[in-house]
Amino acid sequence: MSTLPRTGHAVAADGTRLAYQWHGTGRPLVLLAGQANDHTWWDRMRGDFPSTITMDYRGTGASDAPDSAYSTTGFAEDVIAVLDELGVGEADVYGTSMGGRVAQWVAARYPDRVRRLVLGCTTPGGKHGVERSNDVRLALARRSSVEARETLEDLMYTPAWRAANPGPYRVLGAHGMPPHAVRGHLVASNTHDAWDVLPKISAPTLVLHGDDDLLAPVANAPLLTDRIPDARMHLFAGARHAYFDECRPESSDLVSDFLG
């Protein structure tokens, strides 16, 4: 893999500049991070794949942060803007958490742009999705405190794994996000509802989830698997929200095998 990524900015339909990073060569795998996170979410896993495209969502990293409405459908349009800028007609797409919600829209709305789809630790949203508990919501509402950070770490990783891997962790939120962008990402994630379009997804789909995930309850995994035609599912025993990091390299190997 090349050690010099191709970086730059694409421009969305509304003029927002979107930062992207393309590592390696060959058919790319688009990696989509979780809510209020940028491309560094994938720092530990990116090298497991020969060619990856990551991006900073609007409001994060080196992308613009317009004070306007944010949505998972809008983020999906931003993904297409990045692929268009890079001249990529078709790619594999792997989205985790909110990135999985965004990936659902990319695959449903642009079936000719997605060869294979991987949905990790995510939900269909809306009335059909299984929501996190009120206790988890209250804990996350104290995000600015040390207690909230520890709570988020505990939702992401098992205590044993954290003890052996003290961090820093790249999945706890992007630095420097303006308050309106943090709120926008929260609204985008909370208002996601792709239930009606999931049967339109034609790309072969792999659904991955930790079976001890309380942030996006594991009950969402079979919902997605049953709703998307010919989807398959794999659960990681004992894993929490960041299964893709804690269960690496097993999870990356599963994805690589699925992508062929």
Disulfide bonds with the S-S distance in Angstrom:
none
